[in-house]
Amino acid sequence: MALDSKIPNGPIADKWTNYKDHINLVNPANKRNLDIIVVGTGLAGGSAAATLAELGYNVKAFCFQDSPRRAHSIAAQGGINAAKNYKGDGDSVYRLFYDTVKGGDYRAREANVHRLAEVSANIIDQCVAQGVPLAREYGGLLDNRSFGGTLVSRTFYAQGQTGQQLLLGAYSAMNRQIGRGKIKMYNRHEMLDIVIVNGKARGIIARDLITGKIERHSAHAVVIGSGGYGNVFFLSTNAMGSNATAAWKIHKKGAFFANPCYTQIHPTCIPVSGDHQSKLTLMSESLRNDGRIWVPAKLEDAQAIREGKKKAIDLSEEERDYFLERRYPAFGNLVPRDVASRAAKERCDAGFGVNKTGEAVYLDFAAAIERYGKEAAHVKGLNENDKALVTKLGTDIVKSKYGNLFQMYLKIVDEDPYVTPMMIYPAVHYTMGGTWVDYNLMTTIPGCFSIGESNFSDHGANRLGASALMQGLADGYFVLPYTIGDYLAPDIKMGTISTDLPEFVEAEKAVVDQINKFINNNGKHSVDYFHKKLGKIMWNKVGMARNAKGLTEAIEEIAALREEFYKDVKVPGSAYEFNQELEKATRVADFLELGELFAKDALHRNESCGGHFREEYQTEEGEALRDDDNFAYVAAWEYKGKPSDAVLHKEPLNYENIKLVQRSYK
């Protein structure tokens, strides 16, 4: 099967406008005759469901949480990008487009990224109209801050809870449509398979997580907005419920899976404290605006700190190595996430780590507190040399910007970050890979669309901070509502699709058979036992740095672990009740297949780019070394029964507007 990205012809700045001018439309009266299923109600799924219902479609929305407002998008902290140039510092649609493609190490699809940059400004207007309380400057204008990989301030934010506030905006829009009866909401339901009739997606099989009942739901199109697959590593910044099941089920029915090895390691997370943990906690990238990252300059000082003989505040400026500022003077602490993560790992591997495990660096706000404090004292006409006063004034300003993040750190670590530098270390965060989609956001299954983090399209090999929320809302509010109409136009006279069709019966039987297999399996190990083992394989051999030997071993070990899982997993309880172990079993089964394809994809890509770092392919300075001649393509995998048999399809990336050069942040 040849991949057709359906990218419109013409200049990149005109593609989206011209495309919208010539697509098929569905008139309002006919929209009432069309049903759409939306799986996932985070920023992508929630905004899509609300917008599609507002347009007149009949929407069925599914989430495994007890409410759409508990989707994992709520955890996003730092902000959302938009090219509005409020700071007058040179930003533009082209600059956002350029930064995003460069930040993704030239492995994103240009046309999609430019469209994303174009609609970004509309997102902010939409959210302000909804009442989202974005931060404002003294004069009342919306405020901006900087994020990694850019030289401008384009990130809009709501203190350290931007995702929560944006999600509440989308949720309020959904609630209006739920009240009108245009959205039928299925809380505590999980999609376990997609139903394909005559080659088109026509429904899903879902499980009511409270009663265990298996249900059939039909529609004229299915939209997957279920997020990423970071929990394949077990320990990640994702909520424990976040999973890849919806995306993986459509992959097994014909949707190609693209670039699974492109997974982001976030540099600003609270370090691992032990095997008792089930997840990791993110400290927003926005903290790198004012926090300075450092380790001791001398090995003996690092060792003394690990042994508790010294503290961070005991070291003078001369005894500290602000390694990001030293290595990347142009961007300093605001280099992209993949660059910052590798640099922190390198320092810790060299013996300069500062916690007991040796896997942590400092994020220090002392300089910011002093800078803000002196400025505030000057404005108020107070003594700028009064250290206690300056510290108090500076602390108050930092608290106004990041207070909830500092409070969270204090509760988890039991150290005051206003006084003692935070300790941070890289952790699995976001997945740039996902289901392959064309320009219309449709997968290789006709009628099955994928939006937000569940698709691959916008971020290449590395996502810039504050771009996840931008993509999710762009897809849901401003892209999918156009493209899905173009697909649905021929179906306006089809009528309701029956769930008694043989395809629904067959799909339901497959789901029931898998559930019964787990329930009746007489194993002796819990689901978490296998998930943790998978996570350790992934982190140790498919994590921040990879090599051919480790990847080959990982593929073999994951395949063996999957076989052991099916023989020896123990799922207590019954199928027809609230059974969280059964939920986890179906999800981990998918992770055990996805993990192998992940490693296979990383093994075939003999280059380093963005979040994919192969130790064999690096510059003399230890930076990622791309191979544009041989690997400037999207790797889209077709399912053929098991991950080892997956077939590779390539979508060439033709960069017409950005010259491919070695990415540099120095």
Secondary structure, 3 states (H helix, E strand, C coil): CCCCCCCCCCCCCCHHHHHHHHCCCCCHHHHCCCEEEEECCCHHHHHHHHHHHHHCCEEEEECCCCCHHHCHHHHCCCCEECCCCCCCCCCCHHHHHHHHHHHCCCCCCHHHHHHHHHHHHHHHHHHHHHCCCCCECCCCCECCECCCCCCCCCEECCCCCHHHHHHHHHHHHHHHHHHHCCEEEECCEEEEEEEEECCEEEEEEEEECCCCCEEEEECCEEEECCCCCHHHHCCCCCCCCCCCHHHHHHHHCCCCEECCCCEEEEEEECCCCCCCCCCCCECCHHHHHCCEEEEECCHHHHHHHHCCCCCHHHCCHHHEECHHHHHCCCCHHHCCHHHHHHHHHHHHHHHHCCCCCCCCEEEECHHHHHHHHHHHHHHHCCCCCCHHHHHHHHHHHHHHHHHHHHHHHHHHHCCCCCCCCEEEEEEEEEECCEECCCCCCECCCCCEEECHHHECCCCCCCCCCCCHHHHHHHHHHHHHHHHHHHHHHHHCCCCCCCCCCHHHHHHHHHHHHHHHHHHHCCCCECHHHHHHHHHHHHHHHHCCCECHHHHHHHHHHHHHHHHHHHHHECCCCCCCCCCHHHHHHHHHHHHHHHHHHHHHHHHHCCCCECCECECCCECCCCCECCCHHHHCEEEEEECCCCHHHCEEEEEECCCCCCCCCCCCCC
